[in-house]
């Protein structure tokens, strides 16, 4: 465990600016960001002042006390014990907080509310803490987490490299009759053997018309000559996510295949050229839309060409999930994917080339430059 007290101090300053008494950690990504490791059930309280407090079962106490010598470890032997500890601690923090932080007698506590936050825990938390106002922790956590430190970039680069190994294996298996299950199994094995912990999303291996799916699956029917193939790999390394997507044609591409592939390659190049600090994803979508229109595919554009990525697969800006994020300016040090959306002709197929970039003052830097080589001999 590597407790990041520097990050915790910055979080506490932002909490005080917002008038929050605590942030309760329930998610793997926040826990790993602050404590440098993960647990099967990550639980912690970051109070508005003082050391962080971990919540653990009795058997974990010696390990955590040794790692968090300057902090508190609330130990419990049952779920009831955990609830009692947290409720009591939040009451103590409310009693110690400035009275002006309370709104109608209720003090604010931040909790991440994203894809992997258990809804039942949020409901339970509200039930046992009727004097607490639960708010999203995003306003405090996102400004810190969006800007990546060098060690974070190194882990994401390694994750992208491993994704490239998985893509190499997947491409080598492309032949008529192969199944998506075979490809996904071999790609996963290759990535795990190379050091991936797992994947942040299901692996997508789509054939033919199923390449139209924005969020795919494993196509049920074997691959046929003349079909498009879309493979999207998302391995993680120490919690940090990769995102590498490539499209292929099994055999000689026809005019529609070639048109879609050429258009998407141009989209990537154009959007990459337009990325700089201060630009918004709305502007990047405009650039992508211009390319689509120039190729007669303007009506096929799906907005949301990129999104933030890090310890979560999608981080701000995430305009396909939270529309106002389309106006969020990119900043130096952000990590962003380009190629999130599909360019598809319904009833025929779609393509996507996706990579991860670090945004710098001089423009975007691709973390791992994997080739775009879409034609596979039958």
C-alpha positions in Angstrom: 0.0 0.0 0.0 1.3 3.4 -1.0 -0.9 6.1 0.7 -0.9 9.2 -1.5 -1.1 11.8 1.3 -0.2 14.5 -1.3 -3.4 13.8 -3.2 -5.5 13.4 0.0 -4.3 16.9 1.2 -5.5 18.4 -2.1 -8.8 16.6 -1.9 -9.4 17.8 1.6 -8.7 21.4 0.6 -11.2 21.1 -2.2 -13.7 19.5 0.2 -13.4 22.5 2.6 -13.9 24.9 -0.3 -17.1 23.0 -1.2 -18.3 22.7 2.4 -18.2 18.9 2.5 -17.4 17.0 5.7 -16.2 13.8 4.0 -15.8 11.7 0.9 -16.7 8.0 1.3 -14.8 5.7 -1.0 -16.7 2.7 -2.3 -15.0 2.3 -5.7 -11.9 0.4 -6.8 -10.6 3.3 -8.9 -10.8 6.0 -6.2 -9.3 3.6 -3.6 -6.4 2.7 -5.9 -5.8 6.4 -6.7 -5.5 7.3 -3.0 -4.0 4.1 -1.5 -2.0 2.6 -4.4 -3.6 -0.8 -4.1 -7.0 -2.4 -4.3 -9.3 -4.6 -2.2 -12.2 -6.9 -3.1 -14.4 -4.4 -1.2 -12.7 -1.0 -1.1 -14.0 1.1 1.7 -12.5 4.3 3.2 -13.5 7.7 4.6 -11.6 10.9 3.7 -12.5 13.5 6.3 -12.3 17.2 5.7 -9.3 17.3 8.0 -6.9 14.8 9.5 -5.7 11.4 8.2 -7.6 9.1 6.0 -9.6 6.3 7.6 -9.8 2.8 6.2 -12.7 0.4 6.9 -11.7 -3.3 7.1 -12.5 -6.6 8.5 -10.7 -7.8 11.6 -8.3 -10.1 9.7 -7.1 -7.2 7.6 -6.3 -5.0 10.5 -2.6 -5.7 11.1 -1.7 -5.3 7.4 -3.6 -2.0 7.1 -2.3 -0.6 10.4 1.2 -1.2 9.3 0.6 0.6 6.0 -1.4 3.5 7.5 0.6 4.2 10.6 -0.6 7.8 10.8 -4.2 7.1 10.1 -7.1 5.2 11.5 -8.4 1.8 10.6 -12.0 1.2 11.6 -12.3 -2.6 12.1 -15.5 -4.5 12.1 -16.5 -8.1 12.2 -19.9 -7.7 10.4 -21.6 -5.5 7.9 -23.5 -4.0 10.9 -20.2 -3.1 12.5 -19.1 -1.3 9.3 -22.4 0.7 9.2 -22.2 1.6 12.8 -18.6 2.9 12.5 -19.3 5.0 9.4 -22.5 6.5 10.9 -20.8 7.4 14.1 -17.8 8.9 12.3 -19.9 11.1 10.1 -21.8 12.4 13.1 -18.4 13.3 14.7 -17.3 15.1 11.5 -20.6 17.0 11.3 -20.3 18.1 14.9 -16.8 19.4 14.2 -17.6 21.2 10.9 -18.4 24.9 10.6 -22.1 25.4 11.0 -22.4 27.4 7.8 -21.6 24.2 5.8 -25.0 22.8 6.8 -27.9 23.4 4.4 -31.2 23.0 6.2 -29.3 21.2 8.9 -27.8 18.6 6.5 -24.0 18.2 5.8 -22.7 17.1 2.4 -20.8 13.9 1.9 -19.3 13.1 -1.5 -19.6 9.6 -3.1 -18.6 8.6 -6.6 -21.7 7.9 -8.6 -20.5 6.3 -11.8 -20.8 2.9 -13.6 -19.4 0.8 -10.8 -20.9 2.4 -7.7 -23.3 -0.1 -6.1 -26.7 1.5 -6.0 -27.9 -0.5 -3.1 -25.0 0.9 -1.0 -26.0 4.5 -1.9 -29.6 3.7 -0.8 -28.4 2.1 2.4 -26.0 5.0 3.1 -28.9 7.5 2.8 -31.2 5.4 5.0 -28.7 5.1 7.9 -27.5 8.7 7.6 -30.7 10.8 7.3 -28.9 13.9 8.4 -26.5 13.7 5.5 -26.9 15.1 2.0 -25.1 12.7 -0.5 -23.6 14.5 -3.5 -21.4 13.3 -6.4 -17.7 13.4 -5.6 -16.9 14.4 -9.2 -16.4 18.2 -8.5 -13.6 17.4 -6.1 -12.1 14.2 -7.6 -12.3 14.9 -11.3 -10.0 17.9 -11.5 -7.3 15.9 -9.8 -7.7 12.6 -11.6 -8.1 14.1 -15.1 -4.5 15.3 -15.1 -2.1 12.3 -15.1 1.2 12.1 -13.4 4.2 10.5 -15.1 3.8 7.2 -13.2 0.2 7.1 -14.4 1.2 7.7 -18.0 3.8 4.9 -17.7 1.1 2.4 -16.5 -1.3 3.5 -19.3 1.4 3.2 -21.9 2.2 -0.3 -20.7 -1.5 -1.2 -20.8 -1.7 0.1 -24.4 1.4 -2.0 -25.3 -0.2 -5.1 -23.9 -3.4 -4.3 -25.9 -1.2 -4.3 -28.9 0.0 -7.8 -28.1 -3.6 -8.9 -27.8 -4.4 -7.3 -31.1 -1.4 -9.0 -32.8 -2.8 -12.3 -31.6 -6.3 -11.5 -32.6 -5.3 -10.4 -36.1 -3.2 -13.6 -36.6 -6.3 -15.7 -36.0 -8.4 -14.0 -38.6 -9.5 -16.6 -41.2 -12.8 -17.9 -42.6 -14.5 -20.1 -40.0 -12.8 -18.7 -36.9 -15.2 -17.7 -34.1 -15.3 -14.5 -32.0 -15.0 -16.7 -28.9 -11.7 -18.2 -30.1 -10.3 -14.7 -30.9 -11.4 -13.2 -27.6 -10.1 -16.2 -25.6 -6.6 -16.1 -27.2 -6.4 -12.3 -27.1 -7.3 -12.3 -23.4 -4.8 -15.1 -22.6 -2.1 -13.2 -24.5 -2.8 -10.0 -22.6 -3.0 -11.6 -19.2 0.2 -13.5 -19.8 1.9 -10.2 -20.6 0.8 -8.6 -17.3 -2.8 -7.4 -17.7 -5.0 -7.7 -14.6 -8.1 -8.1 -16.7 -10.1 -5.9 -18.9 -12.1 -2.8 -18.0 -14.9 -3.7 -20.4 -16.0 -6.9 -22.2 -13.9 -7.7 -25.2 -15.7 -6.9 -28.4 -15.1 -9.1 -31.5 -17.7 -8.3 -34.1 -18.1 -9.7 -37.6 -20.2 -8.5 -40.6 -23.3 -6.5 -39.9 -22.6 -6.7 -36.2 -19.7 -4.3 -36.6 -22.4 -1.6 -36.7 -22.7 -1.9 -32.9 -21.3 1.0 -31.0 -20.8 -1.3 -28.0 -20.4 -4.7 -29.4 -20.3 -8.3 -28.1 -18.8 -11.6 -29.3 -20.5 -12.3 -32.7 -22.2 -15.7 -32.6 -21.6 -16.8 -36.2 -18.1 -17.7 -37.6 -16.2 -15.2 -39.8 -16.8 -15.3 -43.5 -14.7 -14.0 -46.4 -15.7 -10.5 -47.3 -16.8 -9.5 -43.9 -15.7 -6.5 -41.8 -14.2 -7.3 -38.4 -14.1 -4.9 -35.4 -11.9 -5.8 -32.4 -11.9 -3.6 -29.2 -9.4 -4.5 -26.4 -9.3 -2.8 -23.0 -6.7 -4.5 -20.7 -5.8 -2.9 -17.4 -2.4 -2.6 -15.6 -2.5 -1.7 -11.9 -6.0 -0.4 -12.5 -5.1 1.9 -15.4 -7.1 1.3 -18.6 -6.1 0.8 -22.2 -8.4 1.2 -25.2 -7.2 -0.1 -28.6 -9.7 -0.8 -31.4 -9.0 -1.9 -35.0 -11.1 -2.8 -38.0 -10.2 -5.3 -40.6 -11.6 -6.8 -43.8 -11.4 -10.6 -44.3 -10.3 -10.6 -47.9 -10.3 -8.0 -50.6 -12.3 -4.9 -49.6 -15.1 -3.7 -51.9 -15.8 0.0 -52.5 -17.9 0.4 -49.4 -15.3 -1.3 -47.2 -12.6 0.9 -48.6 -14.6 4.0 -48.3 -15.4 3.5 -44.6 -11.9 2.5 -43.7 -10.3 5.5 -45.6 -12.8 7.9 -44.0 -12.1 6.7 -40.5 -8.4 6.9 -41.0 -8.8 10.5 -42.2 -11.1 11.3 -39.1 -8.4 10.1 -36.8 -5.7 12.1 -38.5 -7.9 15.3 -38.7 -9.0 15.1 -35.1 -5.5 14.3 -33.8 -4.3 17.4 -35.7 -7.0 19.5 -34.0 -6.3 18.4 -30.4 -4.6 21.0 -28.1 -5.2 22.4 -24.7 -8.4 24.5 -24.6 -10.2 22.6 -27.4 -13.5 21.0 -26.6 -14.9 17.6 -27.6 -17.7 19.5 -29.4 -15.0 21.0 -31.7 -13.4 17.6 -32.2 -16.8 16.2 -33.3 -17.1 19.1 -35.7 -13.8 18.2 -37.3 -14.9 14.5 -37.5 -18.2 15.6 -39.0 -16.4 17.6 -41.7 -14.5 14.5 -42.8 -17.7 12.4 -42.9 -19.5 15.0 -44.9 -16.7 15.3 -47.4 -17.0 11.6 -48.0 -20.7 11.6 -48.3 -21.2 10.0 -44.9 -22.3 13.0 -42.9 -25.6 11.4 -41.9 -23.7 8.4 -40.5 -21.7 10.4 -37.9 -22.2 9.5 -34.3 -21.1 12.2 -31.9 -18.6 11.5 -29.2 -15.3 10.9 -31.1 -13.3 10.8 -27.8 -13.5 10.6 -24.1 -11.2 10.8 -21.1 -9.6 7.6 -19.8 -7.5 6.5 -16.8 -8.5 4.5 -13.7 -12.0 4.5 -15.2 -12.6 3.4 -18.8 -14.5 6.6 -19.3 -13.5 9.8 -17.5 -14.3 13.4 -18.2 -14.8 14.5 -20.8 -17.4 11.8 -21.4 -19.9 13.7 -23.6 -21.8 10.5 -24.8 -22.8 10.0 -21.2 -22.9 13.6 -19.8 -23.8 15.9 -22.7 -22.4 19.1 -21.0 -19.0 17.5 -21.1 -18.8 18.3 -24.8 -18.0 21.9 -23.8 -15.3 20.9 -21.3 -12.0 22.2 -22.5 -9.1 19.7 -22.7 -6.2 20.4 -20.5 -2.4 19.7 -20.7 -1.9 16.3 -19.0 -5.2 14.8 -19.8 -5.4 11.3 -21.4 -8.1 11.0 -24.1 -9.1 8.4 -26.6 -9.8 9.2 -30.2 -11.9 6.8 -32.1 -14.7 6.1 -29.6 -17.6 6.2 -32.0 -18.5 3.9 -34.9 -18.9 4.9 -38.5 -21.4 2.5 -39.8 -23.8 1.8 -42.7 -26.8 0.0 -41.3 -27.3 -3.4 -42.7 -23.7 -3.5 -44.0 -21.1 -2.8 -41.3 -19.0 -0.3 -39.5 -15.4 0.6 -38.7 -13.4 2.2 -35.8 -9.8 2.9 -35.1 -9.2 3.9 -31.5 -6.1 4.8 -29.5 -5.2 6.7 -26.3 -3.3 10.0 -26.4 -1.7 12.3 -23.8 -2.5 15.9 -24.4 0.5 18.3 -24.1 1.2 21.9 -25.0 2.7 20.8 -28.3 -0.3 18.6 -29.1 -1.3 15.0 -28.6 1.2 12.2 -28.0 0.0 8.7 -28.8 0.8 6.4 -25.9 1.5 3.4 -28.1 1.6 3.7 -31.8 -0.1 0.5 -33.1 -0.4 0.2 -36.9 -3.6 0.6 -38.9 -3.3 -2.3 -41.4 -6.9 -3.3 -42.1 -6.8 -5.8 -44.9 -6.3 -9.5 -44.0 -5.7 -12.1 -46.8 -8.4 -14.7 -47.0 
